[in-house]
């Protein structure tokens, strides 16, 4: 069976995630481990008001068409 890559439309990360992980402060790491309101919104740390941007829509459509 041939390999099929249904995730090729997924946007590639254009930033250095390794560097970002190395520069986190201990306070930021502790907040991130809690995964609560503080992790997503407090003072712009980490996700700063995360919202869904629709990046999975074209990928899900490809899955539906394929299967």
Secondary structure as UniProt FT lines:
FT   TURN            6..9
FT   HELIX           17..22
FT   HELIX           26..34
FT   HELIX           37..40
FT   HELIX           42..44
FT   TURN            46..47
FT   TURN            55..56
FT   HELIX           57..66
//
